[in-house]
Amino acid sequence: MTDAAPLTLSLAAGFLFGIKHALDPDHLVAVSTIVAEHKSLWRSSLAGIFWGIGHTITLAVVGLVVLGFKVTVPPALAHSLELIVGFMLVVLGLAVAVSLMREKVHLHRHEHDGYWHTHLHSHKHRPDHAHAHPDFGVYRPLFVGMVHGLAGSAALTVLVLSAMPSVLHGLFYLALFGLGSIVGMMAMSTLIGSPFAYTARRFERANLVIRTLASGTSIGLGLIIIAEMGSRLGLFPLR
């Protein structure tokens, strides 16, 4: 085996670790709240791709700073970033819950014969009375991926610093890690999005149940992370 072989294996491992990293519970739960609102597998796959892109962008920026200036991320900052992830999961879960409620009954303002008025109405069983609501498209998974990348940058960059012989090799590792996370999350978002897309058109009650589960899981995991990180930061010590 040549001297380059161990380094090649390390870089290849970066790609595999990127795929594995995409399978972290908080990542999957966050993406599930996004694909829960989609009715097509293509859009679910796209959400996974843009999550991976956002994740990679943040890792690249932080990794460049860490590798270039030989600095480390303080534990307090790492815990604070994880705390932000917790709050983000709660917000994502609440967004799905609000979406579910709006589908039943909500206020809507529209015009009839030149007059604007507001009234309560429901979209249920009224396919001819649908209205467009805000769609954040690729921006939501991109932002979520960036937050996850920022929170996960501390441990990863320390690992890269200790294992890679140079900054260039470290950047290659981060690039392959990011590519792996894109591939991994694209596959998982497609898989997770399948039951949402299938039931959205055929089984309304089943779709309601799994979207409610996605919402509750995200809120619950977010609160757990908030409690744990808040305790580590001394914000509200657990007893």
Secondary structure, 3 states (H helix, E strand, C coil): CCCHHHHHHHHHHHHHHHHHHHCCHHHHHHHHHHHCCCCCHHHHHHHHHHHHHHHHHHHHHHHHHHHHHCCCCCHHHHHHHHHHHHHHHHHHHHHHHHHHHHHHCEEEEEEECCEEEEEEECCCCCHHHCCCCCCCCCHHHHHHHHHHHHHHHHHHHHHHHHHCCCHHHHHHHHHHHHHHHHHHHHHHHHHHHHHHHHHHHHCHHHHHHHHHHHHHHHHHHHHHHHHHHHHHCCCCCCC
